Every structure is written in C-alpha cells, then in structure tokens.
C-alpha cells in the first residue's frame, strides 16, 4: 500500500511538472543554456547559483545599476500579431495556446573578496490560454523584492595572481547564502467560465484586491538558505572547476500576509551541479560549461542537461548554449560606463523533454560596473 502511495505521489508530481522557476538568473547564463553553476563567479549573480563560488573571488566588484527586460520572442510568430483584433473574442483566439511571458528585473550587487551582497526586485508574469471550447487560463505571476548575502570559506585556497582571471593551484571552497524575499504572487489555473470572478463583478467590485483575490493572489515574506561547494584546479592560464549547490534548502515557504484563500507560491529547493573548463590568453578567453540540474526535480533526466560556451575579446562577448533541448545565443558590448547584453533562449513549459517550448528574448543594461584588485 505504501509503495502504491509513493508511486502515485511521484507520478502526480511528474504530470504537474512544468517550467522550472528560479528566483534569479544571470542574463549571460541564460545565453549559455543556464550552464552557470561552475562559472557563477563571472558576474554579479553568484549568490543565485552557488555561494561557494565566492571562494574564487579576490577583487572588489560593483554592479550598482542594472535592468533586465524580457518578453516572449514573437519574431517567429509575426503573422499571429499582424492585424491584431481589438475585440475580446478575437484577442482570445489569437492568443489561444500561445505562451506569453513578461519580465522586468534588477539585481544590483557587491562582491568583496569572499563575501557577496545583492538587492533585487523582479517581476515575472507568464500565462497561456488553453481549450477553445472551455477556456482555461494558466497564470504564474511573481513579484519578488529583497536581498541576498553570502560568503565562502576556502578549506584549500590558492591565491589569484594580480591581473589574472584564473587561479593558480588548487582551491576547495564551501559557501553559505541567506536571502530575504518579499513575494506577491499568483499561481493558478483559472476557469474563464467559472463563477468566482463573475460573482464578484456582479456583486460590485469595491477594490481591485477583490479581483486579485479571485485570481488567487497571495503575499508573504520568507528567509531562504543556500549551501554550496566548489573545487577548482588551475595553472594561471587554464582551470577546471566542479561546483555543486543546494538552493533554498528544504524549500522556502512564505509567511502569508494577504487575506485570500491561496498560499504564496513557494520557492522550491533545487540541487544543481556543474563543470567548467576555461582558458585565458593575452587577447581572448573562453569557457565551456556543463550543468546537470535540478537533480531533485520530478522532470526527465533529458531536461536536466545544460551546455554552454562563451568567448570574450576586448569590448565584446559571444554566448551560445543548449538547455532542455533548446538553443540559446546572444552577445554583449562593453563600453564604459555601460554593458549591453541581448539574446534569445528557450525554456520547457511542459512536463516532457521538448514538449512545449517557451521562446524568450531579453535586453540587459548594466551601468558603471567596476572591479578593483585588492592585492
């Protein structure tokens, strides 16, 4: 009997599996198939991948102002949006089965030696209208604000030579991260012909919160914890890195503050591992990375593989990757005081491998980034 219950639980989780939702993602990582666990010390998003990667940081780095704007990549579906109708029925017909995604995020950060700190504010909305006969709207909206901080301790520590990007020697680091999240969210399947919202409208709407509550709006606060380990071997020109992290240990559950009946969407616990090989030469450097993640999620193993590559030359970077069966690519321009990153990537919205792609694009602008050697 117990075995049957466990089997039913596993199967139900597998069926309900959909997009893997992370708190924060590096724009550069998304262009490399999100294979970033062993490369996360390369930008300001270290704490959202593995706090142990801070063990490889020997500088002071500022990323005071940045903004990421993301949306559904509609370039392959321009016909759908030409002569777009103005009436509700026509709009619903055009959007039927089409996954819509909108994001606006900022993650200013500071790294000082083996310590890191980020503020963040991120709004992500995804929805898809299904079933022409009986319309169903799947909504996932999350508005998160808060901070993340963490540190790493080098059990075995190599020292970075001044002006170099790559360690010489062997490094074994462990790390801990703490985050505070104030989340407002809706994660619900809404029947457009249902009576909940209709009854509220018919009875008179006194406040917009009545409609939000009918959609399943919830608000709450929580602290989350991250753990990580990283092992690196390098000679100053080449480096191999193995990295593993456990994000949101035990799952981050929110203390509810809203009046509605729905719970705040929790932040799931994810176990991630990654490998990276990088080389630094006089005029250019590059990296090749592989991630297997999230290992503990109820998704097919084929969805856990992420591959990435990048090439950096003065003022420019180029990125390419493969994630869950979908390609990603983009580029970056660095001309102080701004860094501009643009690109395209895909995510899996269904349960199976390459079942339902979500095509997305973003523009990321970072201003006044600075890095200083402290040795």
Beta strands, then each sheet from edge to edge (+ up, - down):
strand 1: 59-63
strand 2: 65-72
strand 3: 100-106
strand 4: 109-112
strand 5: 115-130
strand 6: 136-156
strand 7: 168-191
strand 8: 218-235
strand 9: 238-247
strand 10: 255-256
strand 11: 270-280
strand 12: 284-292
strand 13: 305-313
strand 14: 316-323
strand 15: 326-335
strand 16: 338-348
strand 17: 357-367
strand 18: 370-373
sheet 1: 10+ 8- 7+ 6- 5+ 4- 1+ 18-
sheet 2: 10+ 8- 7+ 6- 5+ 3- 2+ 17- 16+ 15- 14+ 13- 12+ 11- 9+
end
